[in-house]
Amino acid sequence: MSALAVEHPPLSGGDDWDSAVGLWKGTGAPKGCKVEIIEGIVTVAPPPVNDHNLIAELVQQRLYSVIPDGWGVFQTLNVAIPSRSGLYIPDLAVVPRKAVPRGENFTPADAAELVVEITSRSNAVHDRVAKLNGYAAAGIPLYLLIDPHATGSPTIHLYGESSDGKYRVLWAGKFGETVPLPAPFDLALDTFGFPRP
């Protein structure tokens, strides 16, 4: 199953964000599906396969060993980027707990210190393009893209140092290599154990 776009009339004027959020809240997606707003369009993606979850768990475990007290590694945090008409649910988001608004549906993207996306066959293009641009525009310091579905062999890209809404590639490699996450993480992330499709 691939990601689906929820059909709605084109949004116009200053109500784009509020209208998209209204549609997002009203989407009756099956349990376990990921419902996001990507470039103003509400999308529904099926639950990921277990290999995806195993990668997320390995990364999350390593991140918990280096993050400061008071920070969390969240798996289902709704990250809002109104300027890009985006409401993303990264596979992992490292955010200071005090920056996560209580009782709200989403967290401002600029609260995140790191976001991690692991591509699925159904949403790889979103992670590689729309979310790359959205996270950079929001000023999130680091974006780790783990791409088991890259052409040829699985790849990993670490993006950062955003300027004018664009990231710079800080590191690129393949599964099995060690990703050097810079401060404030200072983590050598071993990817040898990542499952391959």
Disulfide bonds with the S-S distance in Angstrom:
none
